[in-house]
Amino acid sequence: MELLEPIILSILAASTPLLIAATGELVTERSGVLNLGVEGMMIVGAACAFGGAWLTGSVIVGAIFGIVAGVLLSLIFALMALGLAVNQVATGLALTILGVGISGLIGAGFVGERITPAPHLYIPGLTDIPFIGRILFGEDAFVYLSLALLAGVWLFLYRTRGGLILRAAGDSHVSAHALGYPVLRIRLYAVMFGGACAGLAGAYLPLAYTPFFIPGMTAGRGWIALALVVFASWRPLRLAIGAYLFGAVTILQLHAQAFSLGIPSQFMSSLPYLATVIVLVLISRARTGGSTAPAALGNTFVPDR
Amino acid sequence: MRKKLLAAAAAVLLAGSLSASAADKLKVGFIYLGPVGDFGWTYQHELARQALVKEFGDKIETTYLENVSEGPDAERSIEQLVRAGNKLIFTTSFGYMDPTLKVAKKYPNVHFEHATGFKRDKNMGTYNGRFYEGRYIQGVIAGKMSKAGVLGYIGSFPIPEVIMGMNATILGAQTVNPNIKVKIIWANTWFDPGKEADAAKALLDQGADVIMQHTDSPAAMQIASERGKLAFGQDSEMIKFGPKTQLTSIIDNWAPYYIRRVQAELDGKWETDDVWDGLKAKMVVMAPYTNMPDDVKKLAQDTEAAIIAGKLFPFKCPIVDQDGKTVECKGGDHLDDGQVLGMNFYVKGIDDKIPGK
């Protein structure tokens, strides 16, 4: 029982970068654009965020650097995939390769440096409540921000006119265009939002998770975020379930190993992937029939002028 | 006329290439697994390369390729170094073994040095460090420093290299605390700072108070530091990440070997070899013993001195495996190198199972 509190705290920390990056990619994909460059935008976000925080001593400045870096990189993608109608899959993959290279270059000067990590919330009284205090009122700002972001995206997609238009662009860009909506501009904003989220998710790693920068420190989290969007069938709430489930199984399998239950660690390490895929597929099967992917996902659109 | 021109052109080209090589610079190439700034495995090889440049100055010219993934990509990269005129090539990760061998067979006049492997040829030697000697010392320190009597160990993959390190650690710890316990988490990766941090948290949450690792990032050190516990560095000096946390660190010191081999190549005396050196040859070096009382420091230094003097073998017989069976003693009073290199069992005192066994 006394182990449960630190376990839940670790789960929240491990899930947060996945949730932030995946939320951004969900919006991008809902607008009909498949950006496979999440890993690249994340790692550049991580490098710039660490650099910003190290130079100024401020975690907030660091986070802003990360977001801006993510947006700038996503603009390169937008220029290619939206402006020049280049194949989105190829552009996204190239963006990841580019991002890994750029981050190594930017981060080279910061390797081995340390910063003070993002502070955790402390409300006298509330944070001191046994068990739930630290979980509910003792997280760092990123955790709360990720939840606000998710709620905001859900509200936007399903409760606002803008969200409806964005989904329309993703389901049938021809119809949206015929109705007079600026499909490319909508997609540009969505891509930029995805870039901002990926940059922020990357920023979380060196600012809060492990407060130092090392090349390649995202270690594939961008790809997991991408996969989560697909397995969550492009729905924000399922995405949250997926992200937390993935984080939970990741942490729990580590604890199970330390308890030496005798289950092969190779199997334990694959559990987060297995569990997340199985659970999300079961949810999708139970609720809806047929494909739930945005119908125009990955299709380039060139408006006839 | 045209033929003559061509011949002249060829002669000029030939002369050009001759004059380039007439500078008599030995070209030395390196293949790195990670980025040079990984602060671990690759970083140490890079430091050794820099030591070469310092030692030989303009007698040599070095080139490195970083972030070369193990597998088919490696073969291409190694061949690229050969074509660029490198005569001595260091491939610095276990997974480059077969690619290196393949290229070595194709270019018999180029010499290859492969780290941590076991396949050799006339023009391909291997070198490795006896890191388990350092782990034994760490075990002695950990046994003394752990108040809870529980060590936390983050493993990468269950291969002999890692298992021998775990065994050496627990054997060292048992000399000072016979009841020492170790909790093991396999990260199933060499490098994922986030996951390594999570593993360290899990171990600390479950009562371990000294963290050791066989993964590459300083994340675990940083977590232990945050929690006010103790830890050992890995591959390189990590005291920056835990000034009040790091007890010591096993440092891979490749420079003396690299200098020796380049010298041999320059003298035209290079021959294939199979080197497995430890503390004595300074291929394995211990970082300063810090954050411990003087008596523990003394004990660590004495242990190190005894290993260097050849009086103490970490795997001295009798070695009892976790099922209580005494392991055959092939090396006289200690296990022989073959037994250590292929180690695939836990010694008595590790209350866990090797994954997949």
HADDOCK unambig.tbl for C-alpha pairs under 7 A between the chains (distance, minus, plus):
assign (segid A and resid 3 and name CA) (segid B and resid 205 and name CA) 6.71 0.50 0.50
assign (segid A and resid 6 and name CA) (segid B and resid 205 and name CA) 6.88 0.50 0.50
assign (segid A and resid 10 and name CA) (segid B and resid 198 and name CA) 6.88 0.50 0.50
assign (segid A and resid 108 and name CA) (segid B and resid 37 and name CA) 6.64 0.50 0.50
assign (segid A and resid 111 and name CA) (segid B and resid 37 and name CA) 6.38 0.50 0.50
assign (segid A and resid 209 and name CA) (segid B and resid 194 and name CA) 6.72 0.50 0.50
assign (segid A and resid 210 and name CA) (segid B and resid 193 and name CA) 6.95 0.50 0.50
assign (segid A and resid 210 and name CA) (segid B and resid 194 and name CA) 6.53 0.50 0.50
assign (segid A and resid 210 and name CA) (segid B and resid 219 and name CA) 6.13 0.50 0.50
assign (segid A and resid 214 and name CA) (segid B and resid 38 and name CA) 6.09 0.50 0.50
assign (segid A and resid 215 and name CA) (segid B and resid 35 and name CA) 6.87 0.50 0.50
assign (segid A and resid 215 and name CA) (segid B and resid 38 and name CA) 6.59 0.50 0.50
assign (segid A and resid 217 and name CA) (segid B and resid 192 and name CA) 6.28 0.50 0.50
assign (segid A and resid 217 and name CA) (segid B and resid 193 and name CA) 6.04 0.50 0.50
assign (segid A and resid 219 and name CA) (segid B and resid 192 and name CA) 5.52 0.50 0.50
assign (segid A and resid 251 and name CA) (segid B and resid 198 and name CA) 6.82 0.50 0.50
assign (segid A and resid 254 and name CA) (segid B and resid 185 and name CA) 6.28 0.50 0.50
assign (segid A and resid 254 and name CA) (segid B and resid 199 and name CA) 6.01 0.50 0.50
assign (segid A and resid 254 and name CA) (segid B and resid 202 and name CA) 6.57 0.50 0.50
assign (segid A and resid 255 and name CA) (segid B and resid 202 and name CA) 5.64 0.50 0.50
assign (segid A and resid 257 and name CA) (segid B and resid 184 and name CA) 6.82 0.50 0.50
assign (segid A and resid 257 and name CA) (segid B and resid 185 and name CA) 5.43 0.50 0.50
assign (segid A and resid 258 and name CA) (segid B and resid 183 and name CA) 5.26 0.50 0.50
assign (segid A and resid 258 and name CA) (segid B and resid 184 and name CA) 5.48 0.50 0.50
assign (segid A and resid 258 and name CA) (segid B and resid 185 and name CA) 5.52 0.50 0.50
assign (segid A and resid 258 and name CA) (segid B and resid 203 and name CA) 6.49 0.50 0.50
assign (segid A and resid 260 and name CA) (segid B and resid 352 and name CA) 5.54 0.50 0.50
assign (segid A and resid 262 and name CA) (segid B and resid 352 and name CA) 6.79 0.50 0.50
assign (segid A and resid 262 and name CA) (segid B and resid 353 and name CA) 5.87 0.50 0.50
assign (segid A and resid 264 and name CA) (segid B and resid 355 and name CA) 4.26 0.50 0.50
assign (segid A and resid 264 and name CA) (segid B and resid 356 and name CA) 5.21 0.50 0.50
assign (segid A and resid 265 and name CA) (segid B and resid 186 and name CA) 6.19 0.50 0.50
assign (segid A and resid 265 and name CA) (segid B and resid 355 and name CA) 5.51 0.50 0.50
assign (segid A and resid 266 and name CA) (segid B and resid 188 and name CA) 6.81 0.50 0.50
assign (segid A and resid 269 and name CA) (segid B and resid 188 and name CA) 6.81 0.50 0.50
